[in-house]
Amino acid sequence: MLVYNKRGQLFLGERLNKKAHWQFPQGGAEKRYSLRQNVVRELQEELGIARRTIGSIKKLAATHRYDWAKVPSYAKGKWRGQSQTFWMVEFIGKDSDIDLCAHEEPEFRRWRWASVPRVRKLADPRRLQGYEAALKEYLAKRPKRRTR
């Protein structure tokens, strides 16, 4: 998910178990929920945010498919990789609404807001390869910065 704030910056989280591994929030789609409901559910879990802090949610056309270099044990015999869809999600809350420890199994150790050029410098290179089409689409579709 490309979660953006009112300044047009994107949320990046540093993986709990991988120092300096920055990425966007992500998650699996559970069949009992719509894709939009899965986006909200994953953001509530990973960022610890309430539904009231989520504004506009838009599915992007960008997708990415990749095979794992080493298939994780839970996926052996089931999957060889992942298919990703991307969503633009407006964050309308305050930074203090984000609580990475709200879920019993945190994904991230810390987080930051980043411009698109900064995302390109910080994001894990393997992930960035899949993010590029979504970042270009975000730049074309993002709302204008709000001023007071």
N, CA, C and O atoms as a GROMACS GRO file, in nm:
protein
  592
    1MET      N    1   0.084  -0.117   0.000
    1MET     CA    2   0.000   0.000   0.000
    1MET      C    3   0.089   0.124   0.000
    1MET      O    4   0.185   0.133   0.077
    2LEU      N    5   0.057   0.217  -0.085
    2LEU     CA    6   0.126   0.346  -0.088
    2LEU      C    7   0.043   0.440  -0.002
    2LEU      O    8  -0.051   0.504  -0.050
    3VAL      N    9   0.077   0.448   0.124
    3VAL     CA   10   0.005   0.532   0.220
    3VAL      C   11   0.070   0.669   0.216
    3VAL      O   12   0.190   0.683   0.238
    4TYR      N   13  -0.012   0.772   0.188
    4TYR     CA   14   0.044   0.906   0.176
    4TYR      C   15  -0.023   1.000   0.275
    4TYR      O   16  -0.139   0.983   0.312
    5ASN      N   17   0.053   1.100   0.317
    5ASN     CA   18   0.000   1.201   0.409
    5ASN      C   19  -0.040   1.327   0.332
    5ASN      O   20  -0.032   1.330   0.209
    6LYS      N   21  -0.084   1.429   0.404
    6LYS     CA   22  -0.134   1.551   0.338
    6LYS      C   23  -0.024   1.625   0.264
    6LYS      O   24  -0.053   1.710   0.180
    7ARG      N   25   0.103   1.594   0.293
    7ARG     CA   26   0.215   1.658   0.223
    7ARG      C   27   0.259   1.576   0.102
    7ARG      O   28   0.354   1.614   0.033
    8GLY      N   29   0.190   1.464   0.076
    8GLY     CA   30   0.224   1.381  -0.039
    8GLY      C   31   0.340   1.285  -0.014
    8GLY      O   32   0.389   1.222  -0.108
    9GLN      N   33   0.383   1.274   0.110
    9GLN     CA   34   0.492   1.183   0.144
    9GLN      C   35   0.435   1.043   0.167
    9GLN      O   36   0.320   1.026   0.206
   10LEU      N   37   0.518   0.944   0.144
   10LEU     CA   38   0.477   0.805   0.154
   10LEU      C   39   0.532   0.740   0.281
   10LEU      O   40   0.643   0.770   0.325
   11PHE      N   41   0.453   0.651   0.338
   11PHE     CA   42   0.492   0.576   0.457
   11PHE      C   43   0.591   0.467   0.417
   11PHE      O   44   0.565   0.390   0.325
   12LEU      N   45   0.703   0.462   0.487
   12LEU     CA   46   0.798   0.352   0.473
   12LEU      C   47   0.823   0.295   0.612
   12LEU      O   48   0.841   0.369   0.708
   13GLY      N   49   0.824   0.164   0.621
   13GLY     CA   50   0.854   0.097   0.747
   13GLY      C   51   0.982   0.016   0.735
   13GLY      O   52   1.009  -0.045   0.631
   14GLU      N   53   1.060   0.016   0.842
   14GLU     CA   54   1.181  -0.066   0.846
   14GLU      C   55   1.143  -0.200   0.909
   14GLU      O   56   1.091  -0.203   1.020
   15ARG      N   57   1.167  -0.309   0.839
   15ARG     CA   58   1.129  -0.442   0.886
   15ARG      C   59   1.185  -0.469   1.025
   15ARG      O   60   1.299  -0.434   1.056
   16LEU      N   61   1.104  -0.530   1.107
   16LEU     CA   62   1.146  -0.561   1.243
   16LEU      C   63   1.268  -0.652   1.245
   16LEU      O   64   1.358  -0.634   1.326
   17ASN      N   65   1.268  -0.750   1.156
   17ASN     CA   66   1.374  -0.850   1.158
   17ASN      C   67   1.488  -0.824   1.057
   17ASN      O   68   1.577  -0.908   1.043
   18LYS      N   69   1.484  -0.710   0.988
   18LYS     CA   70   1.587  -0.680   0.889
   18LYS      C   71   1.623  -0.531   0.896
   18LYS      O   72   1.554  -0.447   0.837
   19LYS      N   73   1.728  -0.499   0.967
   19LYS     CA   74   1.770  -0.359   0.979
   19LYS      C   75   1.802  -0.300   0.841
   19LYS      O   76   1.861  -0.367   0.756
   20ALA      N   77   1.761  -0.176   0.821
   20ALA     CA   78   1.781  -0.102   0.696
   20ALA      C   79   1.704  -0.160   0.578
   20ALA      O   80   1.736  -0.129   0.463
   21HIS      N   81   1.605  -0.244   0.604
   21HIS     CA   82   1.520  -0.299   0.499
   21HIS      C   83   1.387  -0.223   0.504
   21HIS      O   84   1.298  -0.256   0.583
   22TRP      N   85   1.377  -0.121   0.421
   22TRP     CA   86   1.260  -0.033   0.419
   22TRP      C   87   1.163  -0.077   0.311
   22TRP      O   88   1.204  -0.115   0.201
   23GLN      N   89   1.034  -0.072   0.345
   23GLN     CA   90   0.932  -0.115   0.248
   23GLN      C   91   0.797  -0.049   0.280
   23GLN      O   92   0.778   0.011   0.386
   24PHE      N   93   0.706  -0.064   0.184
   24PHE     CA   94   0.568  -0.022   0.205
   24PHE      C   95   0.495  -0.128   0.288
   24PHE      O   96   0.537  -0.244   0.290
   25PRO      N   97   0.387  -0.090   0.356
   25PRO     CA   98   0.304  -0.191   0.421
   25PRO      C   99   0.248  -0.285   0.314
   25PRO      O  100   0.220  -0.244   0.201
   26GLN      N  101   0.231  -0.409   0.351
   26GLN     CA  102   0.178  -0.508   0.257
   26GLN      C  103   0.108  -0.617   0.336
   26GLN      O  104   0.113  -0.620   0.459
   27GLY      N  105   0.043  -0.705   0.265
   27GLY     CA  106  -0.019  -0.816   0.335
   27GLY      C  107  -0.094  -0.905   0.240
   27GLY      O  108  -0.121  -0.870   0.125
   28GLY      N  109  -0.128  -1.021   0.290
   28GLY     CA  110  -0.203  -1.118   0.210
   28GLY      C  111  -0.350  -1.084   0.209
   28GLY      O  112  -0.403  -1.021   0.300
   29ALA      N  113  -0.414  -1.128   0.104
   29ALA     CA  114  -0.559  -1.107   0.090
   29ALA      C  115  -0.631  -1.230   0.142
   29ALA      O  116  -0.615  -1.340   0.089
   30GLU      N  117  -0.710  -1.211   0.246
   30GLU     CA  118  -0.792  -1.320   0.299
   30GLU      C  119  -0.922  -1.327   0.219
   30GLU      O  120  -0.986  -1.225   0.196
   31LYS      N  121  -0.959  -1.446   0.178
   31LYS     CA  122  -1.074  -1.466   0.088
   31LYS      C  123  -1.206  -1.416   0.145
   31LYS      O  124  -1.296  -1.379   0.070
   32ARG      N  125  -1.218  -1.415   0.276
   32ARG     CA  126  -1.347  -1.374   0.335
   32ARG      C  127  -1.370  -1.224   0.329
   32ARG      O  128  -1.479  -1.176   0.360
   33TYR      N  129  -1.267  -1.148   0.288
   33TYR     CA  130  -1.278  -1.002   0.278
   33TYR      C  131  -1.261  -0.958   0.133
   33TYR      O  132  -1.195  -1.026   0.054
   34SER      N  133  -1.320  -0.845   0.100
   34SER     CA  134  -1.295  -0.785  -0.032
   34SER      C  135  -1.151  -0.732  -0.032
   34SER      O  136  -1.089  -0.720   0.074
   35LEU      N  137  -1.099  -0.701  -0.149
   35LEU     CA  138  -0.963  -0.647  -0.156
   35LEU      C  139  -0.952  -0.516  -0.077
   35LEU      O  140  -0.854  -0.494  -0.007
   36ARG      N  141  -1.052  -0.431  -0.088
   36ARG     CA  142  -1.052  -0.304  -0.014
   36ARG      C  143  -1.054  -0.329   0.137
   36ARG      O  144  -0.983  -0.262   0.212
   37GLN      N  145  -1.135  -0.425   0.180
   37GLN     CA  146  -1.138  -0.458   0.324
   37GLN      C  147  -1.004  -0.514   0.370
   37GLN      O  148  -0.961  -0.488   0.483
   38ASN      N  149  -0.937  -0.591   0.284
   38ASN     CA  150  -0.805  -0.642   0.318
   38ASN      C  151  -0.704  -0.530   0.333
   38ASN      O  152  -0.618  -0.536   0.421
   39VAL      N  153  -0.712  -0.427   0.249
   39VAL     CA  154  -0.623  -0.311   0.261
   39VAL      C  155  -0.640  -0.248   0.398
   39VAL      O  156  -0.542  -0.224   0.469
   40VAL      N  157  -0.763  -0.220   0.436
   40VAL     CA  158  -0.792  -0.158   0.566
   40VAL      C  159  -0.745  -0.249   0.680
   40VAL      O  160  -0.681  -0.202   0.774
   41ARG      N  161  -0.775  -0.377   0.672
   41ARG     CA  162  -0.736  -0.472   0.776
   41ARG      C  163  -0.584  -0.476   0.793
   41ARG      O  164  -0.534  -0.472   0.906
   42GLU      N  165  -0.512  -0.484   0.683
   42GLU     CA  166  -0.365  -0.489   0.690
   42GLU      C  167  -0.307  -0.359   0.748
   42GLU      O  168  -0.212  -0.363   0.826
   43LEU      N  169  -0.363  -0.246   0.711
   43LEU     CA  170  -0.314  -0.119   0.764
   43LEU      C  171  -0.343  -0.108   0.914
   43LEU      O  172  -0.262  -0.055   0.990
   44GLN      N  173  -0.458  -0.157   0.955
   44GLN     CA  174  -0.489  -0.156   1.098
   44GLN      C  175  -0.391  -0.245   1.174
   44GLN      O  176  -0.348  -0.210   1.284
   45GLU      N  177  -0.354  -0.359   1.116
   45GLU     CA  178  -0.260  -0.450   1.182
   45GLU      C  179  -0.118  -0.395   1.181
   45GLU      O  180  -0.052  -0.392   1.285
   46GLU      N  181  -0.070  -0.352   1.065
   46GLU     CA  182   0.071  -0.314   1.052
   46GLU      C  183   0.103  -0.175   1.105
   46GLU      O  184   0.211  -0.153   1.159
   47LEU      N  185   0.009  -0.081   1.090
   47LEU     CA  186   0.034   0.056   1.135
   47LEU      C  187  -0.038   0.087   1.265
   47LEU      O  188  -0.012   0.190   1.328
   48GLY      N  189  -0.129  -0.001   1.306
   48GLY     CA  190  -0.202   0.021   1.430
   48GLY      C  191  -0.297   0.138   1.422
   48GLY      O  192  -0.328   0.200   1.524
   49ILE      N  193  -0.345   0.170   1.302
   49ILE     CA  194  -0.431   0.287   1.285
   49ILE      C  195  -0.578   0.249   1.286
   49ILE      O  196  -0.615   0.136   1.252
   50ALA      N  197  -0.661   0.343   1.325
   50ALA     CA  198  -0.806   0.325   1.324
   50ALA      C  199  -0.862   0.356   1.186
   50ALA      O  200  -0.801   0.432   1.110
   51ARG      N  201  -0.974   0.299   1.153
   51ARG     CA  202  -1.039   0.323   1.022
   51ARG      C  203  -1.063   0.471   0.998
   51ARG      O  204  -1.056   0.517   0.884
   52ARG      N  205  -1.092   0.546   1.103
   52ARG     CA  206  -1.120   0.690   1.089
   52ARG      C  207  -1.000   0.769   1.037
   52ARG      O  208  -1.016   0.883   0.992
   53THR      N  209  -0.879   0.711   1.043
   53THR     CA  210  -0.759   0.781   0.996
   53THR      C  211  -0.728   0.752   0.849
   53THR      O  212  -0.629   0.800   0.794
   54ILE      N  213  -0.815   0.671   0.787
   54ILE     CA  214  -0.796   0.634   0.647
   54ILE      C  215  -0.898   0.709   0.563
   54ILE      O  216  -1.019   0.698   0.584
   55GLY      N  217  -0.848   0.786   0.467
   55GLY     CA  218  -0.936   0.859   0.375
   55GLY      C  219  -0.958   0.780   0.248
   55GLY      O  220  -1.005   0.666   0.252
   56SER      N  221  -0.924   0.840   0.138
   56SER     CA  222  -0.943   0.780   0.006
   56SER      C  223  -0.859   0.653  -0.011
   56SER      O  224  -0.743   0.648   0.031
   57ILE      N  225  -0.920   0.553  -0.074
   57ILE     CA  226  -0.850   0.428  -0.106
   57ILE      C  227  -0.873   0.402  -0.255
   57ILE      O  228  -0.987   0.388  -0.299
   58LYS      N  229  -0.764   0.396  -0.332
   58LYS     CA  230  -0.776   0.374  -0.477
   58LYS      C  231  -0.684   0.263  -0.521
   58LYS      O  232  -0.566   0.262  -0.488
   59LYS      N  233  -0.739   0.169  -0.595
   59LYS     CA  234  -0.660   0.060  -0.652
   59LYS      C  235  -0.582   0.114  -0.772
   59LYS      O  236  -0.639   0.183  -0.857
   60LEU      N  237  -0.454   0.085  -0.778
   60LEU     CA  238  -0.372   0.125  -0.891
   60LEU      C  239  -0.371   0.015  -0.996
   60LEU      O  240  -0.400  -0.101  -0.966
   61ALA      N  241  -0.338   0.051  -1.118
   61ALA     CA  242  -0.329  -0.048  -1.226
   61ALA      C  243  -0.201  -0.130  -1.214
   61ALA      O  244  -0.194  -0.242  -1.264
   62ALA      N  245  -0.100  -0.075  -1.150
   62ALA     CA  246   0.031  -0.141  -1.138
   62ALA      C  247   0.018  -0.275  -1.063
   62ALA      O  248  -0.052  -0.286  -0.963
   63THR      N  249   0.088  -0.373  -1.114
   63THR     CA  250   0.098  -0.504  -1.048
   63THR      C  251   0.244  -0.549  -1.057
   63THR      O  252   0.322  -0.495  -1.135
   64HIS      N  253   0.277  -0.649  -0.978
   64HIS     CA  254   0.412  -0.706  -0.982
   64HIS      C  255   0.403  -0.852  -0.941
   64HIS      O  256   0.335  -0.887  -0.845
   65ARG      N  257   0.473  -0.936  -1.014
   65ARG     CA  258   0.479  -1.080  -0.982
   65ARG      C  259   0.624  -1.121  -0.974
   65ARG      O  260   0.705  -1.084  -1.058
   66TYR      N  261   0.655  -1.197  -0.872
   66TYR     CA  262   0.792  -1.247  -0.860
   66TYR      C  263   0.794  -1.384  -0.795
   66TYR      O  264   0.703  -1.421  -0.721
   67ASP      N  265   0.900  -1.457  -0.825
   67ASP     CA  266   0.926  -1.586  -0.761
   67ASP      C  267   1.030  -1.564  -0.653
   67ASP      O  268   1.123  -1.485  -0.670
   68TRP      N  269   1.015  -1.634  -0.542
   68TRP     CA  270   1.112  -1.625  -0.433
   68TRP      C  271   1.243  -1.689  -0.476
   68TRP      O  272   1.242  -1.790  -0.546
   69ALA      N  273   1.355  -1.632  -0.433
   69ALA     CA  274   1.486  -1.694  -0.455
   69ALA      C  275   1.492  -1.824  -0.375
   69ALA      O  276   1.544  -1.926  -0.423
   70LYS      N  277   1.438  -1.820  -0.252
   70LYS     CA  278   1.431  -1.939  -0.167
   70LYS      C  279   1.288  -1.944  -0.112
   70LYS      O  280   1.246  -1.854  -0.040
   71VAL      N  281   1.216  -2.048  -0.146
   71VAL     CA  282   1.076  -2.060  -0.104
   71VAL      C  283   1.071  -2.080   0.047
   71VAL      O  284   1.134  -2.172   0.099
   72PRO      N  285   0.994  -1.994   0.120
   72PRO     CA  286   0.981  -2.012   0.265
   72PRO      C  287   0.914  -2.145   0.298
   72PRO      O  288   0.837  -2.198   0.217
   73SER      N  289   0.941  -2.198   0.414
   73SER     CA  290   0.888  -2.330   0.452
   73SER      C  291   0.736  -2.336   0.446
   73SER      O  292   0.680  -2.437   0.406
   74TYR      N  293   0.668  -2.226   0.487
   74TYR     CA  294   0.521  -2.228   0.487
   74TYR      C  295   0.461  -2.233   0.346
   74TYR      O  296   0.344  -2.266   0.329
   75ALA      N  297   0.543  -2.201   0.244
   75ALA     CA  298   0.492  -2.196   0.106
   75ALA      C  299   0.531  -2.316   0.023
   75ALA      O  300   0.479  -2.334  -0.088
   76LYS      N  301   0.621  -2.399   0.072
   76LYS     CA  302   0.668  -2.514  -0.007
   76LYS      C  303   0.551  -2.602  -0.049
   76LYS      O  304   0.467  -2.640   0.032
   77GLY      N  305   0.549  -2.631  -0.178
   77GLY     CA  306   0.442  -2.714  -0.234
   77GLY      C  307   0.312  -2.639  -0.259
   77GLY      O  308   0.218  -2.696  -0.314
   78LYS      N  309   0.306  -2.510  -0.219
   78LYS     CA  310   0.185  -2.430  -0.238
   78LYS      C  311   0.207  -2.315  -0.336
   78LYS      O  312   0.132  -2.299  -0.432
   79TRP      N  313   0.314  -2.235  -0.311
   79TRP     CA  314   0.342  -2.116  -0.391
   79TRP      C  315   0.490  -2.107  -0.424
   79TRP      O  316   0.574  -2.160  -0.351
   80ARG      N  317   0.522  -2.040  -0.536
   80ARG     CA  318   0.662  -2.016  -0.573
   80ARG      C  319   0.698  -1.870  -0.557
   80ARG      O  320   0.815  -1.834  -0.564
   81GLY      N  321   0.599  -1.786  -0.535
   81GLY     CA  322   0.624  -1.643  -0.526
   81GLY      C  323   0.498  -1.569  -0.488
   81GLY      O  324   0.409  -1.624  -0.424
   82GLN      N  325   0.492  -1.444  -0.528
   82GLN     CA  326   0.376  -1.362  -0.495
   82GLN      C  327   0.334  -1.276  -0.614
   82GLN      O  328   0.415  -1.242  -0.700
   83SER      N  329   0.208  -1.244  -0.616
   83SER     CA  330   0.155  -1.143  -0.707
   83SER      C  331   0.110  -1.027  -0.620
   83SER      O  332   0.044  -1.046  -0.518
   84GLN      N  333   0.147  -0.908  -0.661
   84GLN     CA  334   0.113  -0.791  -0.582
   84GLN      C  335   0.026  -0.696  -0.662
   84GLN      O  336   0.048  -0.672  -0.781
   85THR      N  337  -0.074  -0.642  -0.594
   85THR     CA  338  -0.150  -0.529  -0.647
   85THR      C  339  -0.116  -0.412  -0.557
   85THR      O  340  -0.074  -0.431  -0.442
   86PHE      N  341  -0.133  -0.293  -0.606
   86PHE     CA  342  -0.096  -0.174  -0.530
   86PHE      C  343  -0.216  -0.082  -0.511
   86PHE      O  344  -0.303  -0.071  -0.597
   87TRP      N  345  -0.218  -0.018  -0.396
   87TRP     CA  346  -0.327   0.071  -0.358
   87TRP      C  347  -0.270   0.203  -0.307
   87TRP      O  348  -0.170   0.204  -0.235
   88MET      N  349  -0.333   0.313  -0.345
   88MET     CA  350  -0.303   0.445  -0.289
   88MET      C  351  -0.400   0.467  -0.174
   88MET      O  352  -0.522   0.457  -0.191
   89VAL      N  353  -0.346   0.497  -0.057
   89VAL     CA  354  -0.430   0.513   0.061
   89VAL      C  355  -0.395   0.645   0.129
   89VAL      O  356  -0.280   0.669   0.166
   90GLU      N  357  -0.495   0.729   0.144
   90GLU     CA  358  -0.477   0.859   0.209
   90GLU      C  359  -0.482   0.842   0.361
   90GLU      O  360  -0.578   0.789   0.416
   91PHE      N  361  -0.377   0.889   0.428
   91PHE     CA  362  -0.374   0.888   0.574
   91PHE      C  363  -0.417   1.027   0.621
   91PHE      O  364  -0.349   1.126   0.592
   92ILE      N  365  -0.528   1.035   0.693
   92ILE     CA  366  -0.582   1.165   0.737
   92ILE      C  367  -0.568   1.186   0.887
   92ILE      O  368  -0.619   1.284   0.943
   93GLY      N  369  -0.499   1.094   0.952
   93GLY     CA  370  -0.478   1.106   1.096
   93GLY      C  371  -0.355   1.188   1.129
   93GLY      O  372  -0.299   1.257   1.044
   94LYS      N  373  -0.314   1.178   1.255
   94LYS     CA  374  -0.192   1.241   1.304
   94LYS      C  375  -0.085   1.134   1.313
   94LYS      O  376  -0.116   1.015   1.325
   95ASP      N  377   0.041   1.175   1.307
   95ASP     CA  378   0.150   1.079   1.320
   95ASP      C  379   0.136   0.998   1.448
   95ASP      O  380   0.171   0.880   1.451
   96SER      N  381   0.086   1.060   1.553
   96SER     CA  382   0.072   0.991   1.682
   96SER      C  383  -0.034   0.880   1.677
   96SER      O  384  -0.042   0.798   1.769
   97ASP      N  385  -0.116   0.876   1.571
   97ASP     CA  386  -0.215   0.769   1.554
   97ASP      C  387  -0.150   0.638   1.509
   97ASP      O  388  -0.210   0.531   1.520
   98ILE      N  389  -0.028   0.647   1.459
   98ILE     CA  390   0.043   0.528   1.411
   98ILE      C  391   0.110   0.460   1.529
   98ILE      O  392   0.188   0.521   1.602
   99ASP      N  393   0.078   0.332   1.547
   99ASP     CA  394   0.132   0.253   1.658
   99ASP      C  395   0.177   0.118   1.605
   99ASP      O  396   0.097   0.026   1.589
  100LEU      N  397   0.306   0.106   1.578
  100LEU     CA  398   0.360  -0.016   1.519
  100LEU      C  399   0.349  -0.137   1.610
  100LEU      O  400   0.360  -0.250   1.565
  101CYS      N  401   0.327  -0.114   1.738
  101CYS     CA  402   0.318  -0.224   1.835
  101CYS      C  403   0.174  -0.261   1.871
  101CYS      O  404   0.152  -0.340   1.963
  102ALA      N  405   0.078  -0.206   1.800
  102ALA     CA  406  -0.064  -0.233   1.832
  102ALA      C  407  -0.100  -0.380   1.805
  102ALA      O  408  -0.187  -0.436   1.873
  103HIS      N  409  -0.036  -0.441   1.708
  103HIS     CA  410  -0.064  -0.581   1.673
  103HIS      C  411   0.034  -0.670   1.748
  103HIS      O  412   0.147  -0.630   1.775
  104GLU      N  413  -0.009  -0.790   1.782
  104GLU     CA  414   0.076  -0.878   1.862
  104GLU      C  415   0.204  -0.922   1.791
  104GLU      O  416   0.301  -0.959   1.856
  105GLU      N  417   0.205  -0.918   1.658
  105GLU     CA  418   0.324  -0.952   1.581
  105GLU      C  419   0.362  -0.833   1.493
  105GLU      O  420   0.322  -0.829   1.376
  106PRO      N  421   0.438  -0.736   1.546
  106PRO     CA  422   0.473  -0.618   1.467
  106PRO      C  423   0.554  -0.654   1.342
  106PRO      O  424   0.632  -0.749   1.343
  107GLU      N  425   0.533  -0.577   1.236
  107GLU     CA  426   0.608  -0.594   1.111
  107GLU      C  427   0.730  -0.503   1.107
  107GLU      O  428   0.834  -0.538   1.052
  108PHE      N  429   0.714  -0.384   1.166
  108PHE     CA  430   0.816  -0.281   1.151
  108PHE      C  431   0.877  -0.242   1.285
  108PHE      O  432   0.809  -0.245   1.388
  109ARG      N  433   1.006  -0.204   1.283
  109ARG     CA  434   1.074  -0.155   1.403
  109ARG      C  435   1.059  -0.003   1.415
  109ARG      O  436   1.052   0.051   1.525
  110ARG      N  437   1.054   0.065   1.300
  110ARG     CA  438   1.034   0.210   1.298
  110ARG      C  439   0.979   0.248   1.161
  110ARG      O  440   0.973   0.166   1.070
  111TRP      N  441   0.940   0.374   1.149
  111TRP     CA  442   0.880   0.419   1.024
  111TRP      C  443   0.919   0.564   0.998
  111TRP      O  444   0.972   0.633   1.085
  112ARG      N  445   0.891   0.609   0.875
  112ARG     CA  446   0.915   0.749   0.837
  112ARG      C  447   0.828   0.784   0.716
  112ARG      O  448   0.784   0.697   0.642
  113TRP      N  449   0.806   0.914   0.699
  113TRP     CA  450   0.744   0.965   0.577
  113TRP      C  451   0.858   0.996   0.480
  113TRP      O  452   0.962   1.047   0.522
  114ALA      N  453   0.839   0.968   0.353
  114ALA     CA  454   0.945   0.989   0.254
  114ALA      C  455   0.888   1.037   0.122
  114ALA      O  456   0.781   0.993   0.080
  115SER      N  457   0.961   1.126   0.056
  115SER     CA  458   0.926   1.168  -0.080
  115SER      C  459   0.954   1.050  -0.174
  115SER      O  460   1.022   0.955  -0.136
  116VAL      N  461   0.903   1.057  -0.294
  116VAL     CA  462   0.927   0.949  -0.390
  116VAL      C  463   1.077   0.933  -0.417
  116VAL      O  464   1.125   0.819  -0.419
  117PRO      N  465   1.154   1.041  -0.438
  117PRO     CA  466   1.299   1.021  -0.456
  117PRO      C  467   1.365   0.954  -0.335
  117PRO      O  468   1.456   0.873  -0.350
  118ARG      N  469   1.318   0.988  -0.215
  118ARG     CA  470   1.374   0.927  -0.094
  118ARG      C  471   1.334   0.779  -0.085
  118ARG      O  472   1.414   0.695  -0.042
  119VAL      N  473   1.211   0.747  -0.125
  119VAL     CA  474   1.169   0.607  -0.128
  119VAL      C  475   1.263   0.529  -0.218
  119VAL      O  476   1.305   0.418  -0.184
  120ARG      N  477   1.295   0.586  -0.334
  120ARG     CA  478   1.383   0.517  -0.429
  120ARG      C  479   1.523   0.495  -0.372
  120ARG      O  480   1.592   0.400  -0.412
  121LYS      N  481   1.565   0.580  -0.280
  121LYS     CA  482   1.698   0.562  -0.218
  121LYS      C  483   1.693   0.464  -0.101
  121LYS      O  484   1.789   0.390  -0.079
  122LEU      N  485   1.583   0.463  -0.026
  122LEU     CA  486   1.576   0.383   0.096
  122LEU      C  487   1.519   0.243   0.078
  122LEU      O  488   1.563   0.149   0.146
  123ALA      N  489   1.424   0.227  -0.012
  123ALA     CA  490   1.353   0.098  -0.024
  123ALA      C  491   1.451  -0.013  -0.061
  123ALA      O  492   1.546   0.007  -0.138
  124ASP      N  493   1.426  -0.129  -0.005
  124ASP     CA  494   1.507  -0.245  -0.037
  124ASP      C  495   1.511  -0.261  -0.189
  124ASP      O  496   1.406  -0.260  -0.253
  125PRO      N  497   1.630  -0.275  -0.248
  125PRO     CA  498   1.641  -0.279  -0.395
  125PRO      C  499   1.553  -0.384  -0.463
  125PRO      O  500   1.496  -0.358  -0.569
  126ARG      N  501   1.540  -0.500  -0.403
  126ARG     CA  502   1.456  -0.603  -0.465
  126ARG      C  503   1.309  -0.560  -0.464
  126ARG      O  504   1.236  -0.584  -0.560
  127ARG      N  505   1.267  -0.497  -0.356
  127ARG     CA  506   1.128  -0.448  -0.350
  127ARG      C  507   1.107  -0.331  -0.444
  127ARG      O  508   1.003  -0.319  -0.509
  128LEU      N  509   1.206  -0.243  -0.451
  128LEU     CA  510   1.195  -0.124  -0.535
  128LEU      C  511   1.167  -0.160  -0.679
  128LEU      O  512   1.093  -0.090  -0.748
  129GLN      N  513   1.225  -0.267  -0.726
  129GLN     CA  514   1.201  -0.315  -0.862
  129GLN      C  515   1.050  -0.333  -0.887
  129GLN      O  516   1.000  -0.297  -0.993
  130GLY      N  517   0.981  -0.387  -0.789
  130GLY     CA  518   0.837  -0.407  -0.802
  130GLY      C  519   0.757  -0.280  -0.776
  130GLY      O  520   0.643  -0.268  -0.821
  131TYR      N  521   0.815  -0.185  -0.704
  131TYR     CA  522   0.745  -0.061  -0.669
  131TYR      C  523   0.743   0.041  -0.783
  131TYR      O  524   0.655   0.127  -0.786
  132GLU      N  525   0.836   0.033  -0.876
  132GLU     CA  526   0.855   0.140  -0.975
  132GLU      C  527   0.727   0.178  -1.050
  132GLU      O  528   0.696   0.296  -1.061
  133ALA      N  529   0.655   0.081  -1.102
  133ALA     CA  530   0.533   0.112  -1.178
  133ALA      C  531   0.430   0.180  -1.087
  133ALA      O  532   0.363   0.274  -1.129
  134ALA      N  533   0.418   0.133  -0.963
  134ALA     CA  534   0.324   0.193  -0.869
  134ALA      C  535   0.367   0.335  -0.832
  134ALA      O  536   0.282   0.423  -0.819
  135LEU      N  537   0.496   0.359  -0.816
  135LEU     CA  538   0.545   0.494  -0.784
  135LEU      C  539   0.516   0.592  -0.898
  135LEU      O  540   0.474   0.705  -0.875
  136LYS      N  541   0.538   0.547  -1.021
  136LYS     CA  542   0.509   0.633  -1.137
  136LYS      C  543   0.359   0.665  -1.144
  136LYS      O  544   0.320   0.779  -1.172
  137GLU      N  545   0.278   0.566  -1.118
  137GLU     CA  546   0.133   0.587  -1.120
  137GLU      C  547   0.091   0.680  -1.006
  137GLU      O  548   0.005   0.766  -1.024
  138TYR      N  549   0.150   0.662  -0.889
  138TYR     CA  550   0.122   0.750  -0.776
  138TYR      C  551   0.155   0.895  -0.812
  138TYR      O  552   0.075   0.984  -0.785
  139LEU      N  553   0.271   0.918  -0.872
  139LEU     CA  554   0.310   1.054  -0.909
  139LEU      C  555   0.210   1.117  -1.006
  139LEU      O  556   0.183   1.237  -1.000
  140ALA      N  557   0.155   1.036  -1.094
  140ALA     CA  558   0.057   1.087  -1.192
  140ALA      C  559  -0.079   1.112  -1.130
  140ALA      O  560  -0.152   1.200  -1.176
  141LYS      N  561  -0.116   1.037  -1.026
  141LYS     CA  562  -0.251   1.044  -0.970
  141LYS      C  563  -0.261   1.112  -0.835
  141LYS      O  564  -0.372   1.141  -0.788
  142ARG      N  565  -0.149   1.138  -0.771
  142ARG     CA  566  -0.155   1.190  -0.634
  142ARG      C  567  -0.226   1.325  -0.630
  142ARG      O  568  -0.218   1.404  -0.724
  143PRO      N  569  -0.295   1.350  -0.522
  143PRO     CA  570  -0.362   1.479  -0.506
  143PRO      C  571  -0.258   1.588  -0.487
  143PRO      O  572  -0.146   1.563  -0.442
  144LYS      N  573  -0.296   1.707  -0.521
  144LYS     CA  574  -0.207   1.822  -0.500
  144LYS      C  575  -0.185   1.840  -0.351
  144LYS      O  576  -0.274   1.812  -0.271
  145ARG      N  577  -0.067   1.888  -0.314
  145ARG     CA  578  -0.036   1.915  -0.172
  145ARG      C  579  -0.134   2.015  -0.116
  145ARG      O  580  -0.169   2.113  -0.182
  146ARG      N  581  -0.178   1.989   0.004
  146ARG     CA  582  -0.269   2.082   0.072
  146ARG      C  583  -0.189   2.190   0.140
  146ARG      O  584  -0.085   2.164   0.202
  147THR      N  585  -0.238   2.311   0.129
  147THR     CA  586  -0.176   2.421   0.202
  147THR      C  587  -0.280   2.479   0.295
  147THR      O  588  -0.401   2.461   0.275
  148ARG      N  589  -0.234   2.548   0.395
  148ARG     CA  590  -0.328   2.606   0.492
  148ARG      C  591  -0.389   2.733   0.443
  148ARG      O  592  -0.470   2.794   0.513
   0.00000   0.00000   0.00000
